[in-house]
Amino acid sequence: MAADKKTEAKTDQATGKVKEAAGRAVGNERLTVEGRADQAKADARHAKENIKDVLKD
């Protein structure tokens, strides 16, 4: 189960990077900020899953 969540977090992080890059390319600040927010949320989710793995062992 944790591997699925980590994969989901990585996917969200990649999506955030794409949004950020697209926002920069077209000059859309809102899209750039959304991309950064998506990346931050994915980083937090990934960190949470890592902590769960450490505590499980």
N, C-alpha and C positions, 0 to 999 in steps of 0.2 A: 504494500500500500504506500509506503513512504517513497518508493521509487517512482510511482505514478505521480505523486505530488511534486517531487523534484523535477520530473519531466515537464509537468504543467508549469512550474515556476520558470524553467528555462525557456519554454515556449513563450510565456508572457514577457520575459525579458527581451527575447528576440523581437517580439511584436513591438515592444516599447522602443527599441532601437530603430526599427523601421519607421515608426511614426515620427520619432524625433528627426531622423534624417529627411523624411518627406517634408516635414514642417519647415526645416531649414532650407530645403531646396526651393520651396514655393514661397517662402517668406511668411508662413502662417505660424505666428507665435503660439496660438492656442494649441495647435497640433504638436508643436515642439514640447510644450509644457506637459501635455497629456502623455507623450512618449516618455518623458523623464519620470512622471508619476508612475506610469506602468512599470518602468524599470525598478523604481524604488520599492514598489509593492512586491514585485517578483523577488527582489533581493531579500526582503523581509521574510517572505514565505520560504525561501530556500534556507535562510538562516534558522528559521523555526524547525524545519525538517531535520537539519543537521543536529540541532540541540536534542530533538526527540530521539535521533539515532544514538547519540552519545549517552543519553540517560537510559536508553533501552539496554545497552551493553552492560 
